[in-house]
Amino acid sequence: MNVHIQTVHFDADAKLLEHVKEKINKLQQFHDRIIKVDVFLKLDNVVHTIKDKVAEIRVHVPRADFFVKSSSKSFEASFDEAFDSLVTQIKRKKEKLAA
């Protein structure tokens, strides 16, 4: 599994990167043929000086791609929310294939 983490408009600290890598490694439990995972962490400047933290995760598996996006006031919360949504998508897809 190839993992690519990209930060946009900021430099991530080691603690955040470790959190992301730790969660991404858990994806192997839900799908055993993951080819590549792209994680994008962005600062999204919506109105005035309010900055939302956006996490996007794209997972490539044979014959399917999964994509989730989430935003909140912290990167950890955004990433965790996106990750949970991604796990739900993967489980739903596997259930459809099994049926």
C-alpha positions as CSV (number, residue, x, y, z in Angstrom):
1,M,0.0,0.0,0.0
2,N,1.4,3.3,-1.1
3,V,0.6,6.3,1.1
4,H,1.0,9.9,0.0
5,I,0.3,12.7,2.5
6,Q,0.2,16.3,1.1
7,T,-0.3,19.5,3.1
8,V,-1.5,22.6,1.4
9,H,-0.8,26.1,2.7
10,F,0.9,24.9,5.9
11,D,3.5,22.5,7.3
12,A,2.2,19.6,9.3
13,D,3.9,18.8,12.6
14,A,5.1,15.2,13.3
15,K,2.3,14.5,15.7
16,L,-0.4,15.2,13.1
17,L,1.5,13.1,10.4
18,E,1.9,10.2,12.9
19,H,-1.9,10.3,13.7
20,V,-2.7,10.2,9.9
21,K,-0.3,7.3,9.2
22,E,-1.5,5.3,12.2
23,K,-5.2,5.6,11.0
24,I,-4.3,4.8,7.4
25,N,-2.6,1.6,8.4
26,K,-5.9,0.4,9.9
27,L,-7.5,0.5,6.5
28,Q,-5.8,-2.9,5.7
29,Q,-8.4,-4.4,8.1
30,F,-11.3,-3.3,5.9
31,H,-9.9,-4.0,2.4
32,D,-6.9,-6.2,1.6
33,R,-6.2,-4.9,-1.9
34,I,-5.6,-1.2,-1.4
35,I,-3.2,0.1,-4.0
36,K,-2.7,3.7,-3.1
37,V,-4.0,6.2,-0.5
38,D,-3.8,10.0,-1.0
39,V,-4.3,12.3,2.0
40,F,-4.7,16.0,1.5
41,L,-4.7,18.3,4.5
42,K,-5.6,21.9,3.6
43,L,-6.3,25.3,5.2
44,D,-9.4,26.6,3.6
45,N,-9.9,30.3,4.0
46,V,-13.6,30.7,3.6
47,V,-14.7,34.1,5.1
48,H,-12.4,36.9,6.4
49,T,-9.8,35.3,8.6
50,I,-11.7,32.2,9.7
51,K,-9.7,29.1,8.6
52,D,-11.3,25.7,8.3
53,K,-9.1,22.6,8.4
54,V,-10.0,20.3,5.5
55,A,-9.1,16.7,5.2
56,E,-9.5,14.7,1.9
57,I,-8.8,11.0,1.6
58,R,-8.7,9.2,-1.7
59,V,-8.3,5.4,-1.7
60,H,-7.5,3.4,-4.9
61,V,-8.5,-0.3,-5.0
62,P,-8.9,-2.5,-8.0
63,R,-12.1,-1.5,-10.0
64,A,-13.0,1.2,-7.5
65,D,-12.0,4.5,-5.9
66,F,-13.2,6.0,-2.7
67,F,-13.1,9.7,-1.9
68,V,-14.1,11.6,1.3
69,K,-13.8,15.2,2.4
70,S,-14.4,16.7,5.7
71,S,-13.8,20.0,7.4
72,S,-13.8,21.2,11.0
73,K,-11.8,23.4,13.3
74,S,-8.9,20.9,13.8
75,F,-7.1,18.6,11.4
76,E,-7.4,15.7,13.7
77,A,-11.2,16.0,13.9
78,S,-11.5,16.6,10.1
79,F,-9.3,13.6,9.4
80,D,-11.1,11.3,11.9
81,E,-14.5,12.2,10.5
82,A,-13.4,11.6,6.9
83,F,-11.7,8.3,7.9
84,D,-14.9,7.1,9.5
85,S,-16.9,8.0,6.4
86,L,-14.3,6.2,4.3
87,V,-14.5,3.0,6.3
88,T,-18.3,3.1,5.9
89,Q,-18.0,3.4,2.1
90,I,-15.5,0.5,1.9
91,K,-17.7,-1.8,4.1
92,R,-20.8,-0.9,2.0
93,K,-18.9,-1.7,-1.2
94,K,-17.7,-5.0,0.1
95,E,-21.2,-6.0,1.2
96,K,-22.5,-5.3,-2.3
97,L,-19.8,-7.4,-3.8
98,A,-20.4,-10.3,-1.4
99,A,-24.2,-10.3,-2.1
